[in-house]
Structure formats: C-alpha cells, structure tokens
Amino acid sequence: MAGVGGFTRDEMKQLYARYAPVVFRRARRLLGRDADAWDAVQEVFQKMLTAHESFRGEARPLTWLYRITTNLCLNMLRARMLREPLLPMMEEASVDHEALETRDLLRAWLKGLEPREQEVATLLFIDGLTQDEVADVLGLSRKTINREVAELRAKAAALGALPGGTS
C-alpha cells in the first residue's frame, strides 16, 4: 500500500511508534515545554516524509531523527528568544533564582554561538554525550569536535562560566 513520501502507511506507523517517544524526550529536554515538544515531534515526522531522500543509508534512523530534532529545536529556540524576553521579573518566593540565573547565562552563551557550535554545545553539555558520540551524531571527525569544544570552552570562560562536560 503506497503511503506518503516513499514510505508505506505501515512503515510510517512503525517509525512513529518506535521513535516518537525518543524524539519527544529530546525535544522536551531542549525546549522545556511539553506543547512545544509535541509540535516538534509533528514537524520532525513531517520533515521525514518530505526529506527522506536525504537519509544516508549508512546512518542509523535514530541518528538521522536525532539530528533533525536537534536542528528543529534549536531553530524553535532561536525564534522563541526573539519573541520572549530572557526572564520576566518574578516575585514568587518559590522561584529558584540561582537556576534562573544559570538558565539566562546559558541562553546568552548559546545565543552568541554559531549554529554548529550550538549543536555541539547542546549535545555535549546539555545532553551529556561524549565527544565521540557528538562526532557520530553530527558526522564530524573527533579532531573537529575537539577543536570546537576548545573554542566553546574559551567562549564560556570569557562569559565567566564554564559549563561542565564530558570528553
């Protein structure tokens, strides 16, 4: 039975059933909002339908979806930063001011990075991947990742806060 974008209806159902929870967790982690994460899940699978030819047969489907999800979420975050102020002033006693400061510092740091640097920083410092895993997900050499991590650390040190990371 023919489906959409070269996938049969059954193939799409299987891919969605298997990978939608993974895509949602990744998007939720990056976006911080369930509604935005579900929007991202839908967009990722729409992109999969329209851009499935770009899937390299040697890559695993999860790697491909992970990368699409990351790029989409980073674009959504950039758009959000343009629409929303960094931090509205809150006067609630339950607000964790240190966590809010850290979040603002991270957002400011990420905003000043190039798109690929944002990808590397997100995968390494937020998702906790190793440099080898980051290289695999992004399709770059370990040497390139080492160089970019050194540059990221220098930029973070210039802001006065160096995120912890793995090697």
Secondary structure in CASP SS format (residue, H / E / C, confidence):
PFRMAT SS
TARGET T0000
AUTHOR 0000-0000-0000
METHOD secondary structure of the structure
MODEL  1
M C 1.00
A C 1.00
G C 1.00
V C 1.00
G C 1.00
G C 1.00
F C 1.00
T C 1.00
R H 1.00
D H 1.00
E H 1.00
M H 1.00
K H 1.00
Q H 1.00
L H 1.00
Y H 1.00
A H 1.00
R H 1.00
Y H 1.00
A H 1.00
P H 1.00
V H 1.00
V H 1.00
F H 1.00
R H 1.00
R H 1.00
A H 1.00
R H 1.00
R H 1.00
L H 1.00
L H 1.00
G C 1.00
R C 1.00
D H 1.00
A H 1.00
D H 1.00
A H 1.00
W H 1.00
D H 1.00
A H 1.00
V H 1.00
Q H 1.00
E H 1.00
V H 1.00
F H 1.00
Q H 1.00
K H 1.00
M H 1.00
L H 1.00
T H 1.00
A C 1.00
H H 1.00
E H 1.00
S H 1.00
F C 1.00
R C 1.00
G C 1.00
E C 1.00
A C 1.00
R C 1.00
P H 1.00
L H 1.00
T H 1.00
W H 1.00
L H 1.00
Y H 1.00
R H 1.00
I H 1.00
T H 1.00
T H 1.00
N H 1.00
L H 1.00
C H 1.00
L H 1.00
N H 1.00
M H 1.00
L H 1.00
R H 1.00
A H 1.00
R H 1.00
M H 1.00
L H 1.00
R H 1.00
E C 1.00
P C 1.00
L C 1.00
L C 1.00
P C 1.00
M C 1.00
M C 1.00
E C 1.00
E C 1.00
A C 1.00
S C 1.00
V C 1.00
D C 1.00
H H 1.00
E H 1.00
A H 1.00
L H 1.00
E H 1.00
T H 1.00
R H 1.00
D H 1.00
L H 1.00
L H 1.00
R H 1.00
A H 1.00
W H 1.00
L H 1.00
K H 1.00
G C 1.00
L C 1.00
E C 1.00
P H 1.00
R H 1.00
E H 1.00
Q H 1.00
E H 1.00
V H 1.00
A H 1.00
T H 1.00
L H 1.00
L H 1.00
F H 1.00
I H 1.00
D C 1.00
G C 1.00
L C 1.00
T C 1.00
Q H 1.00
D H 1.00
E H 1.00
V H 1.00
A H 1.00
D H 1.00
V H 1.00
L H 1.00
G C 1.00
L C 1.00
S C 1.00
R H 1.00
K H 1.00
T H 1.00
I H 1.00
N H 1.00
R H 1.00
E H 1.00
V H 1.00
A H 1.00
E H 1.00
L H 1.00
R H 1.00
A H 1.00
K H 1.00
A H 1.00
A H 1.00
A H 1.00
L H 1.00
G C 1.00
A C 1.00
L C 1.00
P C 1.00
G C 1.00
G C 1.00
T C 1.00
S C 1.00
END
